[in-house]
């Protein structure tokens, strides 16, 4: 299996986990943002274990104790996701920060909510440009970069979160997003309430890289 095929298969597995978590929210099984983030992390932990895309995947969930989790006000994040890949053709280690919100397509933030979100985005961006907003909706999730959201005056958060959860995880796994300065060891220095460490090892085909010049 190629690197691109692996990334797509893993992104589908993660997206299925997101859908399960958001369906639980839709059905009333969970309501608070903090609890929903815990459900999401649990679903991702289960989905990204074992053989996926020709690689062996492992996950670790870190739940920071209440005192350190309170430092979310310093990091601005609810969740740290660290991903490492070590294969015959690719190797990387990187992380992202995430702040979670619950805004439906027809919801508008109050001015106070907008100011608070701006602060949280700026706090995350002071640490890394690899910072994102997860917008929890009943049945699905949208994702937006903190860079855009911190610079937007719009109050309709859902509509400025332009990625699906599948797109977010696809880009995370195939590498356009993520900060290599956020190492697995540094996760403990970024005391968001939840941290998810994802690793994958194995062999990949090099068929992503055909010989010769590109076709015209």
QUILIN-V816885 format. One line per field, one symbol per residue. phi: phi as a letter, one per 30 degrees, with the letter a starting at -180 (. if undefined). psi: psi as a letter, one per 20 degrees, with the letter a starting at -180 (. if undefined). A space follows every 10 residues. Layout:
phi: ???
psi: ???
//
This chain:
phi: .deddddddd dddddddddd dddddddida bdeddddddd ddddeddcbj dbhicccbbb cccddedddd dedddiccac ccbbbbbdbb bababbcbcc bbbdecdbdd dddddddedd ddddddcadd bbcccdbdja bcbbddeddd cccdcceedc cdcddddedd dddcjdbkcd dddeddeddc ddebbbcbbb bkcbdcddbd didddd
psi: qrgggggggh hggghhgggg ghhhghijiq gqgghhhggg ggghgghlqb opkjrpqqqp ppoqqhghhi jhhghjqhpp pppqpnaiiq prprrqqppq rnprhjqpqr hggghggggg ghgghigqim pqpoopqnia qqpqphgghh jqiqinggij niqrhggghg hghiihqqoi inrghihiim mqhqpoppqp qaqqqkiimq qrqqq.
//
